[in-house]
Amino acid sequence: MANIIDKKIVAYEVVNLEEQRRKAAQEETSPRQGMHEKVERPEMLVGATYKIKTPQSQHALYVTINDMVLNHGTEHEVRQPFEIFINSKNMDHFQWVVALTRVISAVFRKGGDVTFLVEEMKAVFDPQGGYFKPGGRFMPSIVAEIGFALESHMKMIGLLKEERMPEAHREMLQAKRAEYDTLTGQPQHEETVDDFPPDCKLCSKCYTKAVIIMDGCLTCLNCGDSKCG
């Protein structure tokens, strides 16, 4: 059956049927491995440790997340979280910390999409109130900050995509910041991560004290969230 080409040919590629058959045969003999409960823990795992220091305790929490490398040496090689440990000199939270690490590790080993843990943990609020980190970021609870650490780790290994603000949007925020400084009589300087006007409000999206009112509109100088669209 003939196919009519009604568009201009701008490129072409010669299909190697023998190469396609060889790749298909390799995939059949060595299928892609995924995480599941029966995967045995190897002698060594790769991972990272994140330090969490809160104003509620004089001792820091150290969150260690270890990953298993699946399909090593192939084009399908990926890192999947396998286990999590939380250590601290502070024994006040020992029971729930042990329970949390065991449950999260069990979810990791179950397989499938485990990225939902990030949003679930970040949504946990302490009934006694949260705390502010340096830079004005609000943490609703210690569990939420562990969720932020888990989010950073998943972005590092590629399970979550890094959300980058468009350059045009960033330049617009910098212009708004300069205009705001001029109106309020504050000195002009380059914007940094932990340098927002002292009278900023808390952003409900990124939990950072970076919301200003410009032209009658609430705008976050950190994430760009705006009530005016």
C-alpha positions in Angstrom: 0.0 0.0 0.0 1.5 3.3 -1.1 1.8 6.3 1.3 1.5 9.8 -0.2 4.0 12.3 1.3 2.4 15.8 1.0 5.0 17.7 3.1 8.6 18.7 2.4 11.1 16.1 3.6 13.6 17.8 6.0 15.3 14.7 7.4 15.4 11.0 7.2 16.7 8.0 9.1 17.6 4.5 7.9 16.1 1.9 10.2 18.4 -1.0 11.0 16.0 -4.0 11.5 18.8 -6.2 12.8 19.7 -3.7 15.5 16.1 -3.4 16.5 15.7 -7.2 16.8 18.9 -7.4 18.9 17.7 -4.7 21.3 14.2 -6.3 21.6 15.9 -9.7 22.4 18.0 -8.1 25.1 15.0 -6.5 26.7 13.2 -9.9 26.7 16.2 -11.7 28.3 16.9 -8.9 30.8 13.7 -7.1 31.6 13.8 -3.7 33.4 13.9 -4.2 37.2 11.6 -2.2 39.4 11.4 -1.7 43.2 9.3 -4.3 45.0 9.1 -6.0 48.4 11.2 -9.0 47.4 14.3 -6.9 46.3 17.1 -7.9 48.6 19.2 -5.2 50.3 22.7 -5.1 48.9 25.8 -4.8 51.1 26.2 -1.1 50.2 23.7 1.6 49.4 24.3 5.2 48.2 22.6 8.1 49.9 22.8 11.5 51.5 22.3 13.0 54.9 20.4 16.2 55.6 20.7 18.3 58.7 17.5 19.8 60.3 18.0 22.4 63.0 14.8 23.8 64.6 14.5 26.6 67.2 12.3 24.2 69.2 15.3 22.0 70.2 19.0 22.6 70.9 19.9 19.4 69.1 19.7 18.9 65.3 18.0 16.0 63.4 20.0 14.2 60.8 18.0 12.6 58.1 19.7 9.9 56.0 18.1 8.6 52.9 19.7 5.6 51.2 19.0 4.7 47.6 19.2 1.5 45.6 20.6 1.6 42.1 18.3 -0.4 39.8 19.3 -1.6 36.3 22.9 -0.7 36.9 25.0 -0.2 33.8 22.0 0.0 31.4 20.1 2.9 29.8 17.4 2.3 32.4 19.6 2.9 35.4 17.7 4.8 38.2 18.1 5.5 41.8 15.1 4.6 44.0 14.9 5.5 47.8 15.2 2.3 49.8 15.4 3.3 53.4 15.4 6.4 55.7 17.0 7.0 59.1 16.6 9.9 61.5 19.1 10.4 64.3 19.3 13.0 67.1 20.6 13.5 70.6 17.1 14.7 71.5 15.1 11.7 72.7 11.8 13.6 73.1 10.6 12.5 69.7 12.1 9.0 69.7 8.9 7.0 69.5 7.3 8.8 66.5 10.6 9.2 64.8 11.2 5.4 64.8 7.6 4.8 63.7 7.9 7.4 60.9 11.2 6.0 59.5 9.8 2.4 59.5 6.6 3.4 57.7 8.4 5.5 55.1 11.0 2.8 54.5 8.2 0.2 54.0 6.6 2.5 51.5 9.9 2.9 49.6 10.3 -0.9 49.4 6.7 -1.4 48.2 7.6 0.2 44.9 5.6 2.4 42.6 5.3 6.1 42.8 6.5 7.2 46.2 6.7 11.0 45.5 3.3 11.4 47.1 5.0 11.2 50.5 6.5 14.7 50.0 3.2 16.5 49.8 1.6 14.4 52.6 4.5 15.2 55.0 4.7 18.9 54.0 1.0 19.2 54.9 1.4 18.2 58.5 0.9 21.1 60.9 2.0 21.2 64.6 -1.1 22.2 66.7 1.3 24.2 69.0 2.5 26.3 66.0 5.4 26.0 63.6 8.6 28.0 63.3 10.5 30.2 60.9 13.8 29.1 59.3 16.6 31.6 58.4 15.4 33.5 55.3 11.8 33.8 56.5 10.6 30.4 55.4 7.8 29.0 57.7 7.9 25.4 58.7 4.5 24.2 59.9 6.1 21.2 61.8 9.2 19.1 62.1 7.5 16.4 60.0 7.0 19.0 57.3 10.7 19.9 57.3 11.5 16.2 57.0 9.2 16.3 54.0 11.2 19.2 52.5 14.4 17.2 53.0 12.8 14.3 51.2 11.7 16.6 48.4 15.3 17.9 48.0 16.6 14.3 47.8 14.0 13.2 45.2 14.9 16.2 43.1 18.6 15.3 43.4 18.1 11.7 42.1 15.6 12.7 39.4 12.3 11.4 40.8 10.9 15.0 41.0 11.6 17.8 38.6 13.1 21.0 39.7 10.6 23.8 39.3 12.5 26.8 37.8 11.0 30.2 37.5 11.1 31.6 33.9 13.8 34.3 33.5 11.2 36.9 32.4 9.2 36.3 35.6 12.3 36.6 37.7 13.2 39.9 36.1 9.7 41.1 36.7 9.9 40.3 40.4 13.3 42.0 40.7 11.7 45.1 39.1 8.8 45.0 41.6 11.3 44.6 44.4 13.3 47.7 43.2 10.0 49.7 42.9 8.9 48.6 46.3 12.2 49.6 47.9 11.9 53.0 46.2 8.4 53.6 47.5 9.2 52.6 51.0 12.5 54.4 51.1 14.6 51.3 51.7 18.2 51.1 50.3 18.7 49.6 46.9 20.6 46.3 46.8 20.6 43.0 45.0 18.0 40.5 46.1 19.2 37.4 47.9 17.4 34.3 49.1 17.2 35.5 52.8 16.8 39.2 52.1 13.2 40.3 51.9 11.6 43.5 53.2 10.9 43.2 57.0 7.2 44.0 56.6 6.5 41.1 54.2 3.6 38.7 54.9 3.7 34.9 54.8 3.1 33.3 51.4 0.6 30.5 51.5 2.3 28.7 48.6 6.0 28.6 49.5 5.7 29.4 53.2 8.2 32.3 53.0 7.7 35.8 54.4 8.1 37.5 51.1 4.6 38.8 50.1 4.3 42.5 49.4 1.4 44.7 48.2 2.2 46.3 44.9 -0.5 48.2 42.9 -3.1 46.8 45.2 -2.1 43.2 44.6 -0.4 40.6 46.9 2.7 39.3 45.2 5.4 36.9 46.6 8.9 38.0 45.8 10.2 34.4 46.5 8.0 32.1 44.3 6.1 34.7 42.2 2.7 33.7 43.4 0.2 36.6 42.8 -3.4 37.1 43.7 -3.8 39.1 40.5 -2.8 36.3 38.2 
